[in-house]
Amino acid sequence: MKGQGRYSEAEALYREAIEIGAATIGTAHPNYASRLGNLGVNMYYQEKLAEACALLEQALVIRKAALPADHPEIAVNEANLAVVLAKLP
């Protein structure tokens, strides 16, 4: 949906995936962090920068706790967060 610009529809699905993940895999799982990160990027595309930042920061904390320090998902998360932080006032 991102490629189609249907961000609000994608947002609802990302939020649903986060709820399901919290109930099934738990909030400390790297896949849960991926769901948060996906929603964070979606919020960035919608210019909801404060929420994007909070979601990406939360995802980064989970990833750093659950994955090796050199894991590529951490680097991607840090890069996404840097993009959002650069646009914040």
C-alpha positions as CSV (number, residue, x, y, z in Angstrom):
1,M,0.0,0.0,0.0
2,K,3.0,2.3,0.5
3,G,3.7,2.3,-3.2
4,Q,0.2,3.3,-3.8
5,G,0.1,6.1,-1.3
6,R,-2.5,4.4,0.8
7,Y,-0.8,5.2,4.0
8,S,-3.9,5.4,6.3
9,E,-5.0,2.0,5.2
10,A,-1.5,0.6,5.7
11,E,-1.4,2.3,9.1
12,A,-4.5,0.4,10.3
13,L,-3.0,-2.9,9.1
14,Y,0.4,-2.1,10.8
15,R,-1.4,-1.3,14.1
16,E,-3.4,-4.6,13.8
17,A,-0.1,-6.5,13.2
18,I,1.4,-4.8,16.3
19,E,-1.6,-5.9,18.5
20,I,-1.4,-9.4,17.2
21,G,2.4,-9.5,17.7
22,A,2.0,-8.3,21.3
23,A,-0.4,-11.1,22.0
24,T,1.5,-13.8,20.3
25,I,5.2,-13.3,20.1
26,G,5.5,-10.7,22.8
27,T,6.9,-7.1,22.8
28,A,10.5,-8.1,23.2
29,H,10.7,-10.1,20.0
30,P,12.7,-8.7,17.0
31,N,9.7,-9.4,14.8
32,Y,7.6,-7.1,17.0
33,A,10.3,-4.5,16.6
34,S,10.0,-4.9,12.8
35,R,6.3,-4.2,13.1
36,L,6.9,-1.1,15.1
37,G,9.6,0.0,12.6
38,N,7.2,-0.5,9.7
39,L,4.6,1.6,11.4
40,G,7.2,4.2,12.2
41,V,8.2,4.5,8.5
42,N,4.6,4.8,7.6
43,M,4.1,7.6,10.1
44,Y,7.1,9.3,8.5
45,Y,5.5,9.2,5.1
46,Q,2.4,10.7,6.6
47,E,4.5,13.6,8.2
48,K,3.6,12.4,11.7
49,L,7.2,12.8,12.7
50,A,6.9,12.7,16.5
51,E,5.1,9.4,16.4
52,A,7.5,8.1,13.8
53,C,10.4,9.0,16.0
54,A,8.8,7.3,19.1
55,L,8.0,4.1,17.2
56,L,11.5,3.9,15.7
57,E,13.2,4.5,19.0
58,Q,11.1,1.8,20.6
59,A,11.9,-0.6,17.8
60,L,15.6,0.2,18.2
61,V,15.6,-0.5,21.9
62,I,14.0,-3.9,21.3
63,R,16.4,-4.8,18.5
64,K,19.5,-3.8,20.4
65,A,18.3,-6.0,23.3
66,A,17.4,-9.0,21.1
67,L,19.9,-9.0,18.3
68,P,23.7,-9.0,18.0
69,A,25.2,-5.5,17.9
70,D,26.3,-5.9,14.2
71,H,22.9,-7.1,13.0
72,P,21.7,-5.3,9.8
73,E,18.3,-4.6,11.2
74,I,19.8,-2.4,13.8
75,A,21.7,-0.4,11.2
76,V,18.5,0.0,9.1
77,N,16.5,1.1,12.1
78,E,19.2,3.6,13.1
79,A,19.2,5.0,9.5
80,N,15.4,5.3,9.5
81,L,15.5,7.1,12.8
82,A,18.2,9.4,11.6
83,V,16.1,10.4,8.6
84,V,13.1,11.2,10.9
85,L,15.3,13.1,13.4
86,A,16.7,15.2,10.6
87,K,13.2,16.4,9.7
88,L,12.1,17.2,13.3
89,P,12.1,20.9,14.1
